[in-house]
Amino acid sequence: MTNSSSSKKHGPGQPEESGPTLKLQRIKMSKPEEAEKKNLNKKLKDVEISIPIVYGNVAFWLGKKASEYQSHKWTVYVRGATNEDLGVVIKRAVFQLHSSFNNPTRAVESPPFELSESGWGEFEIAITLYFHADVCDKPLNLYHHLKLYPEDESGSMSTKKPVVVESYDEIVFPEPSDSFLARVQNHPAVTLPRLPVGFTLPPPVPIEDTSKRKRGDTKDHPLAQWFMNFSEADELLQLAAARQQVQAHIAKLKRQISLIDGQQQQLRSTSDP
């Protein structure tokens, strides 16, 4: 997957993308109609399963090796938010590149769901996720704007520090099948809800090959050092730091207001007959 040029030249007309983006909405998938019609799996009412995912790209400038049409090497991907294997839920990912690429529609049939290319410009990549039959029969479409250049275009680019842009989302599956729940109830990439009172889980499906489940992990991925951290603990630390900054700013404003009030009172007292 090399030696292909990308589509649009980076310039003022291109949409801007800022750093890692945290998307607060949750993508809610519809129920698997086909499986429901065939009555293959029992549906679990009032239960939702969510899968936190991260999708984005890492782009390296080629430096002295860069040419007019080959300035960057980049990788676009969909990964688990904690770098766990998503193959338990996602069957296939299809990346739609710009038409200037050879074979612009790229299907990745197994995790990790990613592809690497090289080029010189930025464009929007459509990512379509297909799920296993007992998960959902409708695909999910995601869109990512490939980012190659840093926000500060006047600054110098580095061959060692890449440009990283990632987005976070949660895919929600309402009323999952019992077979789906049995497969994923002990999987670290899957978030299970607080189950209704009296509800019992189906027996867990034994793992035939532990190494197979780890095959799609991105924890030891060559790009893992550049991945962003979207954990709840990290988010809480950021919120606490922001709160401290706001409180410090409020205290500073209160001191300034108090000083101004004191000066006004002093002026009034000196001006009184």
Secondary structure as GFF3:
##gff-version 3
##sequence-region A 1 273
A	DSSP	beta_strand	21	28	.	.	.	ID=ss1
A	DSSP	alpha_helix	33	38	.	.	.	ID=ss2
A	DSSP	beta_strand	48	61	.	.	.	ID=ss3
A	DSSP	three_ten_helix	63	65	.	.	.	ID=ss4
A	DSSP	beta_strand	72	80	.	.	.	ID=ss5
A	DSSP	beta_strand	90	96	.	.	.	ID=ss6
A	DSSP	beta_strand	105	108	.	.	.	ID=ss7
A	DSSP	beta_strand	113	119	.	.	.	ID=ss8
A	DSSP	beta_strand	124	131	.	.	.	ID=ss9
A	DSSP	beta_strand	140	145	.	.	.	ID=ss10
A	DSSP	beta_strand	163	174	.	.	.	ID=ss11
A	DSSP	alpha_helix	178	184	.	.	.	ID=ss12
A	DSSP	alpha_helix	210	214	.	.	.	ID=ss13
A	DSSP	three_ten_helix	224	226	.	.	.	ID=ss14
A	DSSP	alpha_helix	232	271	.	.	.	ID=ss15
###
